[in-house]
Amino acid sequence: MSRHRAPRDRRRRARNLRAVLAGGIVFGVGATATMAAWNDSEVATGSFAASVFDTESQSAGSPTYASRPTAPGATLSFAATGMSPGVSHYAWLNVRTTTATTVAGDVSLTGVTNNSGGLVAALEYRAVRMTAPNPTATCAAAAFTGTPAYIAGGASSWLPVTSVPGTPVASPVAAAGGAIGLCFEVRVVNGAANSYQGQSATVTWQFTAASSN
């Protein structure tokens, strides 16, 4: 009996070994099939640069264009050392963008600061945007005739020198040296009290410039 069982056992172990080897081969084929796929990537780069917006001013009393962001700023030459009620005095101001400015914008009268002197309370004004910068255009009574572009006051209305329009009036200014001319008219109010005689005043107007894009 034992002689017959031994060959059968050997044949059984051989079958089991072949089964294990077959399983290993299957597993090996499966591992090879999970190899990573081909891959690649793309990269994109953008370049950016900010625009430039810068302004400068000029007046008869400050004839050289320069940046004047703080008081006293440009000197307005009113020639108003002997003012009387109802008599107007005029002064011009040019505002332009610098040659390095790359975008257009707007200039608006937005504030009055540094008012001083006893005559301040008796002064009133109005202002217009001229058809061209000075001295090409002349800042005088003629600038307020017809239908000028008022930036403060109006044809029949004046503002105290201590105030500005509630809604600023924007004046367009072009890029790269674009200039606008402004003309101020100031007078002592009609009917001013005699107590204002001999008094003086200093008034500083503030403009705000903003790029349009």
Secondary structure, DSSP 4 states (H G I P E B T S, - for coil): -HHHHHHHHHHHHHHHHHHHHHHHHHHHHHHHTTPPPP----------------EEEEESSS-S-B---STT-SPP----SS--BT--EEEEEEEEE-TT--S-EEEEEEEEEEEESTTGGGEEEEEEE-SS-TTTS--SGGGGSSS-EEEESBTTB-EETT---SSPPPEEE-TTT-EEEEEEEEEEPTT--GGGTT---EEEEEEEEEE--
